[in-house]
Amino acid sequence: MSTPPAQPGHPAAPPRGFGGRCPAATPLYGPQLDGDGLPALYEELRRTHGPVAPVTVAPGIDAWLVLGHRELLQLTRDEQDFSHDPRRWSLMREGRVPADSSILPMVGWRPALLFADGQQHRRMRAAVSDALAGINGHELRRTVRATAEQLIASFAGRREADLVPHYARKLPMQVITGLLGLDQRTGQQLVQAIAGTVVANADSANASNRMGVILQALIEEKRSSPGSDITSALLRHPARLTDEEVLHNLVVMFVAGNQTTVNWIATTLRILLCDPAFRSSLTGGHLTVDDALDLVLWRFPPTQNFPARYATRDLSFGGQDIRAGDMLVLGLAAANADPAVLPADGSPVVGNRSHLAFGGGPHTCPAQDPARLITRTAVDTIRHRLPDLELAVPEADLAWIKSPWSKGLAALPVRFTEPHLPSVPPSGESS
């Protein structure tokens, strides 16, 4: 969908895609991207183009951003017209995606459920869903609470902390790597390797190799000595996933589950710290922590935009002429803010989970229940252990990370006076 450069003596070829009408595509990347300004950008795109808008997701890489709630549901439910398989992407097939493109680590094909359709997707999803369903909820809650209390104790003596790096970022990583069957040290190495893989720089290949070595060693260990972890559950599932399929599905589960949960925890805490009325209603029992979690999923979904679907044929969709092979990006945050489904006055959405924060259709995130349990327990624990928690800076100074994909806080500095810590050092045992 991007435009080939003009050759000397020849006019530039008209942009392919966009139905020949050549609408101006809006960049959805770059250092100028401001998380606070993105909602206004989505509404401007909606006013200008309707529920489906032309954007660029990296230099020279055009795509369609699906903004409408109804259209996004259609996109996620219809695998006949909209495939997950990036090998259908026309730009990729035509060799027009640079090897160092920042979009490539997110959309390059791998043998994982995120990039499959139909029977192949159902086969891998069955294994992943069953592995997640085997998580003991009571044990997970105890593990999250113990991990949360250890982290709180590590900074309690200072009477201040930045809850993004010191709490929200550490807690899911420690819990999820444990669920995969990794020890904390190896889990931290995996986090660093995955982070290096997705940034698309000169070290990405080395980081990818390190990631593969760590996960392959884990798979070999669990084949010989299976346990009660997710990796072992995937290996013994009747779907008979290959080692390569297990490896790449573990990467998908970790990357999607970890960063989403980090953002969900931090943003929920921001709402509780910055909205006195909501915090009062929560303390008084009129609202629950789950209500706060749902408010975040509606207003500040941890994943803003998600790549991608690929049109399998030429079709009209959302008022645009889509060509076979075009990329369509799931505008989760924009669809949640669609005036057709969300009150425009900013009032809380309570008791309504028709948001699209976890996607929709057959590819709806299979990990949303454990993610909710981790987030709810993390928020509940810090509320009870640090009851007088308050922001250490003006609310206006809080900023989002600059990313078109992830909706996360850059920092959340807080202060408190008397932490209510357990009388004995926290452990994995219930108290």
Secondary structure, DSSP 4 states (H G I P E B T S, - for coil): -PPPPPPTTSPPPPPSSGGGS-PPPEE--STT--TTTHHHHHHHHHHHH-SEEEEEEETTEEEEEE--HHHHHHHHH-TTTEES-GGG-HHHHTT-S-TT-TTHHHHS--SSGGG--HHHHHHHHHHHHHHHHTS-HHHHHHHHHHHHHHHHHHHHTTTEEEHIIIIITHHHHHHHHHHHT--HHHHHHHHHHHHHHHT-STTHHHHHHHHHHHHHHHHHHHHHS--SSHHHHHHHSTT---HHHHHHHHHHHHHHHHHHHHHHHHHHHHHHHH-HHHHHHHHTTSS-HHHHHHHHHHHS-SBSEEEEEEESS-EEETTEEEPTT-EEEEEHHHHHT-TTTS-TT-----S-----TT--GGGS-TTHHHHHHHHHHHHHHHHHHSTT-EESS-GGG--B-S-SSB--BS--EEE-S-----SS---SS--
